[in-house]
Structure formats: C-alpha cells, structure tokens
Amino acid sequence: MSTIRTLLFCALALTANHLFAQATAEQRGLDLTNSWFGDFNLTNPDGKASHNTAVLILEQHGSSVTGSIGPTVDQQTPFTDGRVEDSNIRFHLDAGGGMDFSLHLDAGHLQGAAIGKAKAEVNLQPAPGLLPHQKLMQEITEADKHLFDAFGTCDVTRYAGSLSKDLEFYQDRTGRTGYDQNLKALRDRCAEGILLRRELVEGSLVVNVVPGYGAIEAGAQRFYSRQQDGSEHLDATAQFTCVWSKETGSWKLVRIISYDHR
C-alpha cells in the first residue's frame, strides 16, 4: 500500500510541475514563436573550432515548443522534446550524433549551448522575415502587388502602409527622396489626373533573403499612362532593386533603387 501511495504521489507531483511550468510561461506572456538567426560556434572533441550560421524556427504552444534548426532556412532538421520554462528553452537534435540545446532569452537574444559529442555556443536574434524561399517569394510578390495596386489606384493610405517611415528612394532621374516626398508625389500626380499602371516584366523578378533582416527584390518594370478613354501607352521602363523588412509584423519597403529609365 505504501508503494502505491508513493507512486501516486510522484505522478501527482510530476503533473503539478508540468502544469506549473506551463502556467508560468503563459502568465509571463512569453512566446518564442518566430524565426531566429545568428551564430553557431562549434568546438569538436579534438579542439578544432569552426563557425557557421544557424536558423532556428520555433512554434510555441504553452510550455512546449516544436520546430527545426539548420545552417540556413532551406536546410532544416526537426528537433524533439522542446520545452520552455520561464525564459529558458531546451530541445534535442538527433542529427550530428545528437545534441542537447539549452538556450536563454536575454535582451531579445536566444543564447546558450548545444552539447553532444561536440559543443557549440549559440547566439540568435529574431528574424521575422526569414522564410523558406518559396514562401518568401510568395510573400514579397504579394507585398509588391499590394504596393502597386495602391499606386495605380491613387490609394495613398494603402500605399503609405507599404512604406517604412525611414524609406530611402534613389532614382536616376529624381535623385534621393524619402517617405513624405513619395506620398506627396503620389497625391500631386493623382490630383492632376495622371494615372499610371506598373507592370512587372515577366520572368525578371528575383527575391533573396537578407538573414536577420528581410528580403531583397529585384527585377524590371514598365509603367503605362492610362487615358480617360481607357487607352494606355508605355510611359517608361526601368530596373529596380528593393529592400523589404518585416520587423514591424508586415512587409514594408525600406530602400528602393530605380534606374536605367527609358
């Protein structure tokens, strides 16, 4: 009878500890769900050291965490046994002979160690725009369309929502402009009744990740002037390069370079 009571007590204690850890994480409002990017400094058993990048993709559910880790966003391996307690996260990776990760959230960084046959020091920071290439391409294409739909329909509010307040726009005709100047230019053009439709040159669009920050978009574009009778004529062609950031939760243009206007 004593043995049964002891086992029952232990089971209740383990359940209480699990519920307490979950409640602690939820009460603190801690949510590590994000993409994280940073340094992975490995020291092998023979003492040889090497440096690599690390991308950690986390999804938190209370005190449990699922996700994957790898050197890039397109080279990911799922981990197991992910747990969060206070500001600490632990999980196990089977790859590479097995490694146990123990990281701590400090000043917005996940820092700590991964220990197995080798040992690694890990230092990661949030990278909300870090996505697999196919998804990144989709999101940037949608953000680009949203921007130029607003541009073509003179919707200044929607247009402004796609631009960073710190926007820098470099153009080989008008020089350097910023956020306020670009909104004014759209208002003035639309007030004059000048309507432009922008069209991407098919097959020209290229999107690349900027680890820890956002994405670079580049391509070729055409601008058509629309007449009141609905007809259009080609107004200009140009090359462009844009830098997008998702630090505010939605994609915003931070830098634009528009050149080779013809």
CORPE-V506729 format. One record per backbone hydrogen bond with DSSP energy under -1.0 kcal/mol. CO is the residue of the C=O (numbers start at 1). NH is the residue of the N-H. If there is no record, write none. Layout:
co=CO nh=NH
co=CO nh=NH
This chain:
co=1 nh=5
co=2 nh=6
co=3 nh=7
co=4 nh=8
co=5 nh=9
co=6 nh=10
co=7 nh=11
co=8 nh=12
co=9 nh=13
co=10 nh=14
co=11 nh=15
co=12 nh=16
co=13 nh=17
co=14 nh=18
co=15 nh=19
co=16 nh=20
co=17 nh=21
co=18 nh=22
co=19 nh=23
co=20 nh=24
co=21 nh=25
co=22 nh=26
co=23 nh=27
co=24 nh=28
co=25 nh=30
co=34 nh=58
co=35 nh=127
co=36 nh=56
co=37 nh=125
co=38 nh=54
co=39 nh=123
co=40 nh=52
co=41 nh=121
co=42 nh=50
co=43 nh=119
co=44 nh=47
co=48 nh=44
co=50 nh=42
co=52 nh=40
co=54 nh=38
co=55 nh=70
co=56 nh=36
co=57 nh=68
co=58 nh=34
co=59 nh=66
co=61 nh=64
co=63 nh=84
co=64 nh=61
co=66 nh=59
co=67 nh=79
co=68 nh=57
co=69 nh=77
co=70 nh=55
co=72 nh=75
co=77 nh=69
co=80 nh=92
co=82 nh=65
co=83 nh=90
co=85 nh=88
co=87 nh=105
co=88 nh=85
co=89 nh=103
co=90 nh=83
co=91 nh=101
co=92 nh=80
co=93 nh=99
co=95 nh=98
co=99 nh=93
co=100 nh=115
co=101 nh=91
co=102 nh=113
co=103 nh=89
co=104 nh=111
co=106 nh=109
co=109 nh=106
co=110 nh=124
co=111 nh=104
co=112 nh=122
co=113 nh=102
co=114 nh=120
co=115 nh=100
co=118 nh=116
co=119 nh=43
co=120 nh=114
co=121 nh=41
co=122 nh=112
co=123 nh=39
co=124 nh=110
co=125 nh=37
co=127 nh=130
co=132 nh=136
co=133 nh=137
co=134 nh=138
co=135 nh=139
co=136 nh=140
co=137 nh=141
co=138 nh=142
co=139 nh=143
co=140 nh=144
co=141 nh=145
co=142 nh=146
co=143 nh=147
co=144 nh=148
co=145 nh=149
co=146 nh=150
co=147 nh=151
co=148 nh=152
co=149 nh=153
co=150 nh=155
co=154 nh=156
co=155 nh=159
co=156 nh=160
co=157 nh=161
co=159 nh=162
co=160 nh=163
co=162 nh=253
co=164 nh=167
co=168 nh=256
co=169 nh=177
co=170 nh=258
co=171 nh=175
co=175 nh=171
co=177 nh=169
co=178 nh=182
co=179 nh=183
co=180 nh=184
co=181 nh=185
co=182 nh=186
co=183 nh=187
co=184 nh=188
co=185 nh=189
co=186 nh=190
co=187 nh=191
co=188 nh=192
co=189 nh=194
co=190 nh=193
co=195 nh=226
co=197 nh=224
co=199 nh=222
co=201 nh=204
co=206 nh=218
co=208 nh=216
co=210 nh=213
co=210 nh=214
co=214 nh=210
co=215 nh=244
co=216 nh=208
co=217 nh=242
co=218 nh=206
co=219 nh=240
co=220 nh=201
co=221 nh=238
co=222 nh=199
co=223 nh=235
co=223 nh=236
co=224 nh=197
co=225 nh=233
co=227 nh=230
co=231 nh=227
co=233 nh=225
co=236 nh=223
co=237 nh=262
co=238 nh=221
co=239 nh=259
co=240 nh=219
co=241 nh=257
co=242 nh=217
co=243 nh=254
co=243 nh=255
co=244 nh=215
co=245 nh=252
co=246 nh=249
co=252 nh=245
co=253 nh=164
co=254 nh=168
co=255 nh=243
co=256 nh=170
co=257 nh=241
co=258 nh=172
co=259 nh=239
